[in-house]
Structure formats: C-alpha cells, structure tokens
Amino acid sequence: MPMDVRVRFFAMLRSAAGAEECWLALGLGARGIDAKAILVQQYPRLDGLIDSARLAVNWEYRGWEASLHDG
C-alpha cells in the first residue's frame, strides 16, 4: 500500500522546481533518499541542487536515510 508524502520546497529548490510543494506516492518503508531520486526524475532542474539540501521530517532535520511516513 503506498503512502503519500508532502514535499515542501524552499529557496533555490523552490525556484528550480517551479513549485512550493508536491505530493509523492511512495511505498511503505521509503526513505528520504528514495524521495530524493523521484524528485530529480520529476523535476530535472533539481539535479545537482538537491545534493546540498537538507531533509526535514515534521520540521526536524534528518539524514537522507531517514524513514518517511504517510502525510
């Protein structure tokens, strides 16, 4: 069963994506690194920029290996 994850873009990533946020449908057990790969596929202009970005889950900074959850 997939989970829906809201992604919010800030600063340069917002400009490159051309959006403030998006929703991703990910499989259960997905990690930040999985979302990162999908984001680059959906928004090619993020390639190279997203590597310097930080992941926050519920407003808490985490490593890209962090597990994600629905919402």
N, C-alpha and C positions, 0 to 999 in steps of 0.2 A: 504494500500500500504506500503510495507516495505521500510525502509531506510537503506543504507549501511554506516557503521561507521568503520573508520580505528582505530585500536588499536595499539599503539606502546609500546613495552616492553623495560624496562631499567633495568640495573644492575641484581639483583638476579632473577627478574621475567623473564628477557630475557633468562637467563641460564635455569631456570626451564621449561619455555615454549619451549625452543629449537628453538625459532624464534625471529626475530626482530620486526615483526608486523604481524597482521592478519586483516581480514575484517569480520565484523559481520553483518548479516541481521537482523534488529530489527524492531518491529512495531513502527508506529508513536506514539510519546509520551513516548518512552522508556527513562528510567533514567539510570544513572551510575550504580546503584545497580542492575538493570536488566542485564546490560552488564557483570557486575562482576559475577553474578550467571552463565551465559552462559560460560564465560571464564573458570570457575572452572570445568564445565562439559566437555569442550573441552580439557582442559589442567589440568588434575587432580593434577599434581605436584604443581600447583599454590595454592591449598587449604592450608590455614594457612599462606602462604606468602602474599597473596593479601590483607589480612586484615590490614597489616601495610603500604600498598601502598597508594599513593595519586592519585586522579583523576585530570587530566588537560584537559580542553576543549579549543581547539585552543590556547594552550600554557598558559592558565590561570587556576590556581588551583581552583577547586570547590569541594564541598561536594559530596558524592556519591548519594545524592538525586537529583543532577542537571539533568535537561533535556538534552537529546542529540539530535543532528540533523544530517541530511544527510551529509556524507563526513567526 
